Amino acid sequence: MVTQGMRTMLAIVKRERTPGLWLQETPIPMLGAFDVLIRVKRSSICGTDMHIYDWDSWAQKTVPTPMVIGHEFVGVVQAVGSHVHDFHPGMVVTGEGHVVCGRCRNCLAGRRHLCNKTSGVGVNRPGAFAQYLSIPETNVWAADPNISLEILSCFDPLGNAVHTALSFDVLGEDVLITGAGPIGLMAIAIAKHAGARFVVITDMNPYRLDLARKMGATIALDIRTANLSTVMTDLGMKEGFDVGLEMSGNAQALNDMLAAMCHGGKIALLGIQSKAAAIDWDLVVFNGLTIKGIYGREMYETWYKMTSMLQSGLDISRVITHRFPYFEFEQAFRVMKSGQSGKVILDWSE
């Protein structure tokens, strides 16, 4: 806990503008009048964190250094600012990692997920791979303490999956997911929970395809050895998939999805495509397809929905495959980089 005279904490920091991360002492974040100071209990590693670790071109142009990284977390309220009334010490909380301006047209209209002045926790401002995190009260989510800390630490990516999977009605529909990363895996369970008939997922990673089967996929397809046309025939599908969830960021996967959609099909696009990616626009136009870009979570409708689904039986626990104490973060990142994992959790318990 924070005690009088205590001014530093341990955190995983992007200290230098080179590949790698460093565990070091850093100042405990300031607590503003409208802020909540959270003692982090668990955090989970995201693909964004991998980009920062590798220091790729996106990270180089986006992340200032030094920077405490990480944005997926759960913790306990340690202290609150003088103007905070809805939270108090001891509450179990997680938080929305997109800090918005609150003043632009979208924010004022209640479309905060579309704010063009968004600041990212652990990207543009100090993050959650630390013993303490300070974020605005408006970004704090009071968690159901009956949900496990590990699951709560994954609320950020679960929110991405919920936002994507529920962008279009999936009740009774046939759903195609491209990309069996952790968010794609979560989307399997969400689509099934929301009443989808068939949920097919494609990837080339045998480890993650096996996880997909455990998550309840109707078929987890290795696209190196089979194709979607055969799958549709085997399932008795006559017109193609109704809803597509693109999670891979792979141009070939997106084109495969376009070709497999029914006329009037709807695609939610979460995976970030290469700027050079090309698609067959004839399929989009002549088949009347809808493509919707997804970024983050709807604040805060997505948070209500994922909480309610977990309370009513949604189970994503199989997505969590590895756990490490925070000081073994290097090993945790190696496991993530190997592709032989689902979600990887860092434990910040004392």
KOLGUPA-499039 format. One record per residue (C-alpha): x, y, z. Coordinates in steps of 0.2 Angstrom, whole numbers, padded with zeros to 4 digits, always signed. Example, Ala and Ser with C-alpha at 12.3 -4.5 7.8 and 13.67 -1.06 7.14 Angstrom:
+0062-0022+0039/+0068-0005+0036/
This chain:
+0000+0000+0000/+0005+0018-0002/+0012+0025+0015/+0017+0042+0020/+0034+0046+0012/+0032+0032-0001/+0035+0040-0018/+0041+0026-0030/+0034+0009-0036/+0040-0005-0048/+0035-0004-0066/+0038-0011-0083/+0045+0004-0093/+0049+0007-0111/+0065+0016-0105/+0075+0018-0121/+0070+0019-0140/+0076+0002-0144/+0069-0016-0143/+0065-0022-0125/+0058-0017-0109/+0065-0013-0091/+0058-0016-0074/+0063-0001-0063/+0058+0010-0049/+0047+0025-0056/+0037+0038-0047/+0020+0033-0041/+0007+0043-0052/+0000+0059-0047/-0018+0059-0041/-0028+0073-0048/-0045+0079-0040/-0055+0068-0053/-0043+0053-0053/-0043+0036-0045/-0027+0028-0039/-0028+0009-0041/-0016-0004-0034/-0014-0016-0048/-0017-0035-0045/-0016-0043-0062/-0012-0037-0079/-0012-0046-0096/-0001-0044-0111/-0008-0037-0127/-0002-0037-0145/+0000-0018-0143/+0013-0022-0129/+0022-0033-0141/+0023-0019-0154/+0031-0008-0140/+0043-0022-0134/+0049-0025-0152/+0049-0006-0156/+0042-0007-0173/+0038+0007-0184/+0021+0010-0176/+0028+0011-0159/+0043+0022-0164/+0031+0035-0170/+0018+0033-0157/+0025+0030-0140/+0035+0043-0130/+0049+0037-0119/+0051+0034-0105/+0034+0026-0103/+0026+0014-0091/+0017+0002-0103/+0002-0009-0102/-0017-0006-0102/-0026-0022-0098/-0028-0024-0079/-0038-0026-0063/-0035-0019-0046/-0041-0012-0030/-0045+0007-0027/-0031+0014-0016/-0036+0032-0015/-0047+0044-0024/-0046+0062-0028/-0056+0076-0019/-0070+0077-0032/-0072+0058-0034/-0088+0051-0026/-0093+0035-0034/-0077+0025-0029/-0069+0022-0012/-0054+0012-0006/-0055-0007-0007/-0067-0008-0022/-0062-0020-0035/-0060-0011-0052/-0054-0012-0069/-0054+0002-0082/-0056+0008-0100/-0039+0011-0108/-0045+0025-0120/-0045+0042-0111/-0056+0054-0121/-0058+0073-0122/-0076+0074-0116/-0078+0090-0127/-0078+0085-0145/-0094+0082-0155/-0094+0063-0153/-0090+0064-0134/-0104+0076-0131/-0116+0065-0141/-0111+0050-0131/-0100+0042-0144/-0084+0042-0134/-0077+0028-0143/-0076+0039-0158/-0066+0053-0150/-0052+0059-0161/-0042+0065-0147/-0041+0049-0138/-0026+0046-0127/-0021+0028-0123/-0016+0021-0106/+0001+0013-0108/+0004+0021-0125/+0002+0040-0123/+0001+0041-0104/+0007+0030-0090/+0001+0012-0090/-0004-0003-0080/+0011-0014-0080/+0015-0006-0063/+0011-0007-0045/+0000+0008-0046/-0011+0016-0059/-0020+0033-0059/-0034+0036-0072/-0049+0048-0072/-0064+0043-0063/-0074+0042-0079/-0062+0028-0085/-0064+0017-0070/-0076+0002-0071/-0083-0005-0054/-0081-0024-0057/-0092-0038-0051/-0081-0045-0037/-0088-0063-0041/-0079-0062-0057/-0061-0069-0056/-0047-0056-0056/-0039-0065-0071/-0055-0063-0081/-0057-0045-0075/-0039-0041-0081/-0044-0046-0099/-0059-0035-0099/-0051-0023-0112/-0048-0037-0125/-0064-0045-0121/-0072-0028-0124/-0064-0028-0141/-0071-0045-0145/-0089-0041-0138/-0089-0024-0148/-0084-0034-0164/-0095-0049-0162/-0111-0040-0157/-0109-0026-0170/-0122-0036-0180/-0136-0048-0175/-0129-0066-0174/-0144-0074-0167/-0147-0090-0178/-0133-0084-0190/-0118-0092-0197/-0102-0083-0192/-0085-0083-0199/-0070-0078-0189/-0053-0075-0197/-0038-0075-0184/-0038-0086-0169/-0028-0074-0158/-0035-0071-0140/-0048-0059-0146/-0054-0071-0160/-0055-0085-0148/-0065-0074-0136/-0077-0070-0150/-0081-0088-0153/-0088-0090-0135/-0097-0073-0137/-0105-0078-0154/-0111-0094-0147/-0118-0086-0131/-0127-0074-0142/-0136-0088-0152/-0125-0090-0168/-0129-0107-0177/-0112-0111-0184/-0096-0102-0179/-0081-0106-0190/-0063-0099-0187/-0048-0100-0198/-0030-0098-0194/-0013-0107-0197/-0007-0109-0179/-0011-0127-0173/-0010-0122-0155/-0023-0109-0156/-0034-0119-0167/-0034-0132-0153/-0039-0118-0141/-0053-0113-0153/-0060-0130-0153/-0060-0129-0134/-0069-0112-0135/-0083-0121-0144/-0080-0117-0162/-0090-0128-0174/-0075-0130-0185/-0057-0123-0182/-0050-0123-0200/-0032-0124-0204/-0032-0115-0220/-0016-0123-0226/-0025-0140-0227/-0043-0136-0231/-0054-0122-0238/-0070-0113-0233/-0080-0120-0248/-0078-0138-0241/-0082-0132-0224/-0098-0124-0230/-0103-0140-0240/-0100-0151-0225/-0111-0140-0214/-0125-0139-0227/-0123-0120-0229/-0131-0114-0245/-0128-0096-0247/-0112-0091-0237/-0109-0084-0220/-0120-0070-0213/-0108-0062-0202/-0089-0060-0203/-0077-0055-0189/-0060-0051-0196/-0047-0052-0182/-0031-0057-0191/-0025-0041-0200/-0021-0053-0215/-0026-0047-0232/-0028-0065-0239/-0039-0070-0224/-0050-0054-0228/-0051-0059-0246/-0056-0077-0241/-0069-0070-0230/-0076-0058-0243/-0078-0073-0255/-0087-0084-0242/-0100-0071-0237/-0118-0072-0242/-0126-0058-0252/-0130-0044-0240/-0117-0051-0227/-0110-0040-0214/-0092-0039-0209/-0084-0031-0193/-0066-0027-0196/-0055-0027-0180/-0039-0033-0188/-0027-0019-0194/-0023-0022-0213/-0007-0017-0221/-0008-0001-0230/-0004-0010-0246/-0018-0023-0244/-0030-0025-0258/-0047-0033-0259/-0059-0038-0273/-0071-0023-0273/-0083-0032-0285/-0087-0044-0271/-0091-0029-0259/-0102-0019-0272/-0111-0033-0282/-0114-0044-0266/-0120-0029-0256/-0108-0032-0242/-0107-0021-0227/-0089-0018-0219/-0088-0009-0202/-0072-0004-0194/-0070-0007-0175/-0059+0002-0163/-0059-0002-0145/-0075-0003-0135/-0091+0007-0135/-0090+0017-0119/-0099+0010-0109/-0112-0001-0117/-0099-0014-0121/-0094-0015-0103/-0112-0018-0097/-0114-0031-0110/-0098-0041-0106/-0102-0040-0088/-0119-0046-0091/-0114-0061-0102/-0101-0066-0089/-0114-0066-0076/-0126-0076-0087/-0113-0090-0091/-0101-0084-0104/-0084-0093-0101/-0068-0087-0108/-0057-0095-0095/-0049-0107-0108/-0041-0092-0117/-0030-0088-0102/-0015-0101-0104/+0000-0094-0095/+0003-0084-0078/+0019-0076-0072/+0024-0065-0058/+0027-0047-0064/+0046-0049-0062/+0047-0063-0074/+0039-0052-0088/+0053-0056-0100/+0048-0075-0100/+0030-0069-0102/+0034-0059-0117/+0044-0074-0125/+0029-0085-0123/+0017-0072-0131/+0030-0070-0145/+0030-0089-0148/+0012-0090-0153/+0010-0105-0142/-0001-0096-0130/-0018-0087-0127/-0019-0073-0115/-0004-0071-0103/-0006-0064-0086/+0006-0054-0075/+0003-0056-0056/+0007-0040-0046/+0001-0047-0029/+0013-0043-0015/
